[in-house]
Amino acid sequence: MKLFCWHIYRYSIILFAIIAPFMAGAQINTDQVMKIGRNTLYFEDYLLSIQYFNQVISVKPYLAQPYFYRAVAKLNLEDYAGAFNDATLAIERNPFITDAYEVRGVAAQNMGQFENAILDYDHALEMLPDNRGIMFNKAIAQQELKDFDGAKETLEKIIEHNPSFDNAYLGRAKLNIALGDTTNALNDIARAIDINKNSINAYVMRADIAIARDSCLEGALLDMNEAIRLQPHFAGFFINRAFLRYRLDDYFGAMADYDYAIQLEPANTTAIFNRGLLRAETRDDNKAIDDFSTVLKINPNDYKALYNRATLYRQIGNINAAISDLNRVIDAFPDFAAAYFLRFDCKRIIGDRSAERDYRKSIDLAKTRVRRSPLDGSPYAINHADDNNLDQSNSDSQEEISRRFTSLNTINDNTTPTQEYNSKEIRGKIQDNNVTVSIEPVFVLTFYDDPTELKPGGDYIREVDEINSTHTLRSPLRVTNHEPAMTDDETTRRHFQSVEYYNSYIASHTPRTIDYFGRAMDLITLRDYAAAILDLDRCTVSSPNFALAYFTRAMARYKLAMLPGSTSLSPGDNSNTQLHLDDHRASMRAIIDDLDTTIKISPDMAVAHYNKGVILLENDDLTGAIAAFSKAIEIKPDFGEAFYNRGYVYFRLGNRDAGAADLSKAGELGIIPSYNLLKRMSR
């Protein structure tokens, strides 16, 4: 299945215009909408295609096809649980859709449910017995289950019927590597390259074998060069090529590769750590320390980085910092002799009397072997005198342990024979976007919104619709949680003029509640939240049941609290901490009180419950946030932002299943970051 990428923002309005005449409840033309959804799926606009299939399902839930195509879209977004469920619904409605079994099998396989995947593949193979893609996926699943004989039989059947299928040879090569038969693995890789000179996986697998065997490094370097030529933007390739260059004494080339890998992936701790080691080796101590510190910011429990930074701190004379790092290393790995000796040396310099104890401990440990690598778990020492028949493959000398703490890392999963259905060449996967993981923000009233292809209009609040229908405000209100920035001088000038108009009108007439509210909205647009709050205070006094006044005042207070220099605590602000904290709590209470009043007046305003959930979440009241988001969903079952935030909270509480289900639903409802967060949390 070959899909192509096409940016369709400017076409989405056209697509919605096409289906608009058919979207009035049961009057929807399902054939037309299905056709548009399939076209959108073909062009890889998965989120948008899901919206079309949702429309068909809402009118004709008994059809199998919309569930199947929605499963395909979710599969491409790596929402495997959602794809599995939709494929199941399609099969329940039509058990003869062979592709649905394949999709469900791929989804199950990606979730680690290999037995279920094989059952689905076998069912599909009953109808398509020679389908090489399904057989290939089955072979991968069999290998994951350690059914090596079954995997070998499946792969050989593929090769028998498809002798020019290069991936089958790579699959068998991977199987041979697992069985320790690198000779036959290399033969299969060579055959794959003969068939397909552009097989990236083949070059990388052959280089990985050379790295693991520590032989033929020049040939491995040529293979990595070829892989990088074919796929020049994958950081892992540069990391492994840097390792090869280092081993071949090309320090400058290795450093250049690490630099470029970090450019591609700024948070790649393997590349940053390795660059730190190279810098340390060339005595660029301060920059090496910076690299190890960067690794520790990303992963505070990276003990290799801690140990190496401690070594460098010792070299530059920062003894206390070195001891601090070594304390953490020793706490985690109490049988690591070199760490005790280094701490002894540091303590000796500053005259610490406990130095002698560390020295004796290091000498005692030097006589032991440590079972398992201390980087793979908590080690425990075994004295040779106690176990003369020690299994050497499961234990390490102290020298080997030290080497592992101070040696370069490589990427050992640069390649895996991938499933045929879910081709890695498919682009347009928004779950791969490098976005910051954060919650969906609060909803606000505004005169402007930022329409997208998935949400061409703002959200709905009944009271807003009622005000807009009266035309009493100078501009119609909109509801959004992605308020656009004010960058247009003409727009800004127009709102200043509007404020002047209200000032003049209120001064010369008996002011109405709506006049204060209108001026407050202009002031909020101009970011004058304090003045807006005063006008909203007047609204609540003159009209105590005006729900939107309380809602808007809550959001104005929230925006004011978020401003620099406000009563909210700023990072690193240690002055008058308790006073600031008390003011912050008071601000939050006032915001919650306004939202509670809004809910009391208008209990079915879903966004008020949602906003309350956001405020509670930002103040670490996780159970309260879940309750608020759940209420919003109860009122508005298609509230994607509420599903997303609730899923985020569930993950924070450790409830992965509930979190994944909510994120899947949020993605189905068009919340773009859902798939990125789902992918990150599912690792």
N, C-alpha and C positions, 0 to 999 in steps of 0.2 A: 504494500500500500504506500504509494508515493504521494506525499503532501507537499505543498509549497507555501511560502510565507508571503503575505501581502498586507501591508498596513492599510487599514480600511476606515480610519476615522472619518475621512471626508465622504466615504460611501455609506456609512452607517445610517445617516439621516435618510438617504435614498432608500435603503432597505426598509427602514421603519415606515417610510412613506408608502412603500409598496404594500406592506402588510396591514397598514392602518385600517383600511376599509374592511378588513376581515377579522378584526380583533375585538369586536363587540360581543363578549360573552360567547354564547353558543353559535353565533354567526360566523365564527372564525373559519376561514377556508383552510382546513388542515393540510390538504394536498399542497397548496401554495406555500404555506408556512414550512412544511416539511422540506419542500424543494429548496427554499431559501436557506433553511438550517443546514441541509446537506452541502449546499454550495459554500456556505460560511465555514463549515467543518473542513471542506476540501482546501480552502485557502488558509487553514490553520488558525482561524479566529475562534478558538475553542470556547472561551467564555461567552462570546456573543452567540455562538451556535447553541450553547446550552439554554440560553434564554428563549430561542425559537422552539426548541424541543419541549421546554417547560410549557409553552403556550399550547402545543398539541396535546400534551399529557393532561393538562388541566381540563380539556374539552373531551378528549377520547382516551381515557386512561386504560382502556382495554386493548389498545394497539401495542404491538411488540416493537415495531421499528423505532419509535422515538426513544424508548428506553435503551435500545441497542446503540443508537447513534450517540445518545448522551453518555453511555458507557465508554464509547470510543473517545469522545472528547475528554472525559475525566481521566481515562487511561493516559492520554497524551499530556495531561496536566499532573500526572503522577499522583492523582487521588485514587489510589488503588482500592480502598474500601468502598468508595462511592462507585467506582467502575464495577467492582464485583457485585454490589447490590443491584445496580441497574441491569447488568447482564443477566442476573438471576431473574429479575422481573420480566425481562424480554423472553427468557427461556420458558418461564411459567405461562406466558401468553402464546408462545409459539415454539415448541420444543424442536422444531426442524430448522432453526436458524443456526447453521453450523458455525458461522463466524462468532456468534454469541458465546459458544463454548470456548473458542480460542481466546476471545477477549477475557472471559472470566478466568481461564487458565493462566493467562499472563498476569492478571491482577493478583490472583492467588499466589503465584510464584514470587512476585515482587513483595508480597507480604510474608514470605517464608512458609507458606502453606503448600509445601511441595507435593504431598500426597494428593491433596485436592486438585492441584494443577494437573498432575498426571492423569487423574480420573477424567478431567475435562478434555485433555488432549486425546486420550484414548477414545472418548465419545466422538470427538470431531474426526479422528482418524478412521472411525467406522464408516463415515460418509466420504472422507477424502483420504483414502489409505496411502497415497503417495505424496502428500503435501510435505515438502521438505522443511518448510518453516515450522510447522507444528511438530514434526519429528525432532527438529533441532532443539526447540524449546523443551521438549520432553527429555531429551538427552541431558540438557543442562540441569533440569530438575532431578533426574536420576543421579547425576553426579553429586548434587548437593545432599542427597540422601545416602551417599556412600554406596550406592548400588552401581559399582564400577562395571560389573559384568553386563548389567542391563544397559548402561550408558554406552558401553563399547558396542554392543549388539545394535543399538539404535543408530549410532553414528556410522557404523559400517554398512547398514542398510541404506542410509542416506547416500553414502559415497558410491555404493553399488548402482543406485538409480540416478545419481547426480554427480558423476565424476568430475565435473567442472565447478562444483560448489565449494569455493575456497573456505567459507566459514566452517564447513564440516571438518575439514582438515585441521583448522585451528581448534575446534572443539575437541577433536581426538588428541591434538597436541597437549591441550590443557589437561586432559584425562591422563595422558602418559606422564606429564610432569607430576601430577598427584600420586602416580604409582611409582615415581622415581626413575622412570625410563626416559632420560633426557635424550638419548640417542635417537629413539624413534620419534620423540617430540620434535627434535630438530629436523628430521626427515619430513615430517608432516608440515612444518612451518615452511621449509624450502619448497614443498609442493604447492602450498597456498600462494607463495610469492610467484612461482612460475605461472600460476593461473591468473593472478591479479597483482600486478606490479605496484598497485596503489593501496595494498592492504596494510593499513597503519598498524592494526593489531599484530600482524605477523612480524613486522620489524621490531615492535616493542617487546613482544614475547621473546624473540630471539636475543635481544639485548638483555632482558631480565635474566634469562638463563645464564648468559655470560657473566653478569654481575654476581649472581648467586654462586657460580662455580669459580669466580675470581680468575677467569681465563679468557683469552681471545678478546681483551679489552679494546684493542684497535678496531676489530670487526664490530664490536658492540657500539663503539662510537659512530662508525659509519651507519649502523642501523638506526641509531637515535637521530643522526643528521637527517636521514631519509624520513623518519616519522615526523620530525619538526618541519621539514619541507612540505609534507602533506597536510599537517595540522599545526600551524605556527603559533597558535594562541592557547596552548594547554600547558599550564605551569608545571605539571608533573613531569612532562618530557624534559623540560629544561633542568629540573632538579636532578634527574637521573643522568642527563648528559654532563652536568657539572661534576657529579661524582666521578664519572669516567674521565673527564678532563683532569680532575685532581689526581686521580690514580696514575694518569699518564704525565704528571708533572706540569700540566698547563694551568698554573694558578690563575693567571689573568683571564683565561677563557672560563674557568670555573666561576670566578667572581662575577664575570659578566652574565653568565647564565643565571646565577642566583639573583642578581640585581633585576634581570628581566622577569624572572618568575615572580618576584615580589611586586614588580610593576603590574603584572597580570592579575595577581591575587595578593593584595596588600596584607591580608590576614593569614597568609600561608605560613604557619609556624615552622614547618620543616625547612622551607627555604630560608627563613629568617635565622633559625637556629644554626643551620649549616654555614650561612654567611658569617655568623658570629664566630664559629670555630675557625674559619679561614682567617678572619681578621685577628683572632687571638694568636694563630700560628705565625702571622706576619707581624706580631707585636703592635698591632693597632688596637691597644687595650681598651681605650675609652669608647671607640665605636663598637667594639665587640660587646662591651658591657651594655651599650644602648640596645644592641640586637637582642641579647638575652633578656633584658628588661622588657622589651616589646613582646617577646614570647610570653613572659610571665604576666603581662597585662591581659593577654588573650587567654592564657591558661595558667592561672596562679599555681597550679599543682604540677607544673612541668619540672620535675626534679633534676633532669639532666641540665636544663637551663640554670636552675638554682646552683647546682654543683659547679658548673663552669663559670658562672658569675662570681661565685665565692673565690674560686681560684684566681680570677682576675682582680677582685678586690684585694686579695692578699698581695698580689704583685704591685699594685699601685699604692699600697699602704693604708687602705681603708679597712682596718682590721675588724672593727665592730660590725661593719656591714657584712664582712665575710663570715664572721661567727654567726650572725643572725641567719644567713642563708644556710650554713652548715647545720645549725640546730634543726631546721625544718627537714633537711635531707636525712639526718640521722634519726629523727623521730619517725620518718616514713620507712627508712631502711636501716634498722638498728644493727645489721650485720655487715655493713659496708666499711671495710677496714680503711680504705683510702680517705674516706670522709673524716674518720676519727683522727688519722694522722695529720690531715690538713688543719683540723680544728686544734689539735695539740700544738702545731707550729704557730698558729695565730695566738693562742692563749699564752704560749711561751713568750711571745714578743711583748705582750702587755702585762706580763707578770702574774697571770692568773694561776693560782695554786692548783686548780683542778686539771692543769695541762698534763701532769704526770699520769693521771688516771686515764685520759684519752690515749696517751702513748701506749700504756700497758694493754688497753683494749684493742688498739690497732695491731699490736704484736700478736696477741692471742688469736685475733680473727684471721691474721695472715696465715695461720696454720690450718685453717678450715677451708672447706669448699661449700658453696652456697647452692642449694638445690633451687632450680628455676632462676631466671633472670630477675633481678630486683626491679626491672622496668616492666615486668609482666605481672607483678603482684607482690605480696608480702613474702620476702624470702625467709628461710630459716637455715641455720648453719648445721652442717653435719661434720663431726670430727672424724678424720680418717681412722683413728684408733677405734672408733665405735662402729665403723662400717667398712670393712675391708673389701666388700664386694659392691662398692658404690657404682651405680650406673652413670658412667661418665657423660652420657648424652643428656642426662637430666640434671646435671650439676655444673657449676662454673667455679673456676678458681678466682681468687680475688683479683688477679691480673686481668682475667677476662671481664669481670664485672667493671673494673675501672675503664677498660677499653670501651665497653658499651656506653659508659657515661660520657666518654670524650671522643666518640667517633661520629662521622657523618651519617646522617639518615638518608635512606632512599625511599622512593615510593614503590611499594610492591604490588599495588593494585592499579597500575596505569591502564591496564587493559583486561577485559574479560570478554569472551565471546558473548555478544549481546543477543537478546531475543530478536527474532526476525520481525515480529509484528511491530515492536516499538523501536524503530530504527533511530540510531543516534544522530542520523543526518537530518532528522526533522528539526526545523527551527520554529521560532515563535512560541517557545515554551516559557510562559511568564513566571512559572515557579522557579526558574533559574535566574531571574533578575536579582541582582545584588541589592536588595532593599533592606533598610533598617527594620528590625522586628519591633513593632510598636502597636499599640491598640488603635482602633478606629476612634477619632476624636468626637467631641460633643457636637450636637446639632445646634445651629443658631438661626435666628431670623435675620435676613439680610435683603438688600435690594438686588443682589447679584448672586449668581451661582456659576459653577464651572461644569457644564454638561460634558458627558463622555458618551462613547458609543454604547456603553452598558446602562447608563442612566442619563438619557437625553433631557429629562426634566428634573426639577427639584423634588423633594419629598413632600408628603402631604400632612398638614394639620388642619382639622376641620375649622378651627377658629380663624386661621389664616385665610382660608378660602372665603369665609364669611366676611372678613374685613375687606378683602380684595373685591368682593362682589359689590360693596357699597361705594367704591371709588373715592373714599374720603381721604386716603393718603395720596401724596404727590407722586408716588411710584408704587407699583405692586410689590408685595412682600414675597420672598421665597424662603424655603427651608433647605438648609444644606449643612453637611459637616465637612465640607471642603471649600471654605470661603476663599474666593480669589483675592490676590493682593491688589491693592489700589495703586496702579502705576500710571493712570491716565490723568494728566493735569486738568483737563476739561471736566472730567467726572468729579474730581475733588472740588473744583471751583463751583460746580453746580450744587454740591451738597452744602458748601458754605453759604451760598445764596439761599438755599432752602432754610437753613437755620436762621438767617436774617429775616426771611419771610415770616417764619413762626414767631420770632421775637417781636416783630412789628404787629402781627395779628394778635398775639396774646396781650400785648401792651394796650391795644385799642379795643379789644372785645372781651366779653366774658369767656374765658378759655374753657374749652371742652376737654374731656379726658383724651380724646383722639388727637387733639392738638399737641398735648404734652407727649403722647406716645409717638407721634410723627417726628417731633423734634428730637426725642430720645433716639429714634432709629437713625436720623441723620448724624447725631453726635457719635453713635456707635460706629457708623460707617467711617467717620473721621477719627475714630479711635480715642474719643474723649469720653472714656467710660465713667469717670467720676461725675461729670455734668449730666450724663445720660441717666445715671442712677438717681440723681436728684429729681429729674423729670418723671422717672418711673415711680419714685416714692409718691409723687403727686397723683399719679394714675391710681395707685393702690388705695390712696386715701379717698379720692373722689368716686372710685368704682371698685369696691372691695372684692367683687366677684369677677374681675377682669383677669382671666387666667394668663393671657399672653403677657400682661404686665409683670406678673411674678416670674414667669418663665424667662422673659427677656432680662429682667433684673438679675436673676440668678446667673445668667450667662455673662452679663456685664460685670458682675462681681467676680466671676471666675476669670474673665479676661484681665481684669484689673489685678487680681491676685497673682497672675502669671507674669506680669510686667517686671522688668528688672527694677530693684529698689523698692518692690512692694513689700507687703507684710509676709509674703511667702519666703521660706528659707532659700537662700542661694547656696550652691555648693561651695564649701570652704569658708562659709561665713560663720566664724566662731564668736563674733562680738555680740553681746547681749542676746545670747542664744535662747535663753528661756523666754525673754520678752518677745522675740521674733516668733518662737514656737507657739506661745499663747495667742499672739495676733493671728498667726496662720490658722490655728484651730478655730478661732472665732470667725474668721472669714469663711472657712469651710462649713461651719455650723449655719451661718447666714445663708449660704448657697443652698445647702440641703433643706433648710426651712422654707426657702422660696419654692424649691421644687416640690416639697411635700404639700405646700399650699396649692400649687398648680394642680397636683394630682388630686387633691381633695375637691377642687372646683371642677376639674375635668379629668375624671379617673381613667378615661379611655385614651388619653393622650400618650401614645406609646413612646414618643421621643422624650417625654418628661421622665418616664421610668428609665429609659436608656441613659439619659444624661446623668441621672442620679447614680446609675451603675458605674459610669465612667468616673465620677467624682469619688465614689467609694473605693473603686479600684485604685485610683491614683493615691489614695490615702491608706492603702493596704488592708481595707476591709473586704477581704475576698469573698467571704460567705454572703455579706450584704450585697456585694456587686452581683454575684450569681443570682440572688433573689430578684434584684431589680431587672437584670437582663432577661430573666425567665418571665417576669411579668410583662415586659415589653413584647416578648415573643408570643406570649399568650394572647395579647391584644392584637398583634400584627404578625401572623405566622410567617410572612415572607420578609421579616426584618433581618436582612443579611448582616448588617453591622452588629446587631445584637448577638447573632449566632457567632460571629467572628470573635467578639470580645469575650463572650462566655467560654468559647473554646480556648482562648488564650488563658483565661483564669483557671479552667480545668487543668490545663497543662502545668500551670504554676503549682497547683495543688497535687500534682502527680497522677491525676486521673486521665491517663493517656487515651483510653477508649472513648470516653465522653468528649474529650478535647478534639480527637480526630473526627468524630461524628459531626460535631458542631462546625469545624473548619470545612469539612466536606460540604455541608449544607450551605455555609456562607459562600463558598466558591460557586456552588450551583446557583446561588442567588446573585452572582455577579460581583462579589467582593474580591478584587484582584489580588491583594496580598495573601489571601487564604492559602493558595497552593504553595507559595514560597514558605510560609510558616509551617504548613503541614509537612512539607518536605524536610525542613530543618528539624522539626520536633520528632520526626519518625526515624531519624538516623540512629 
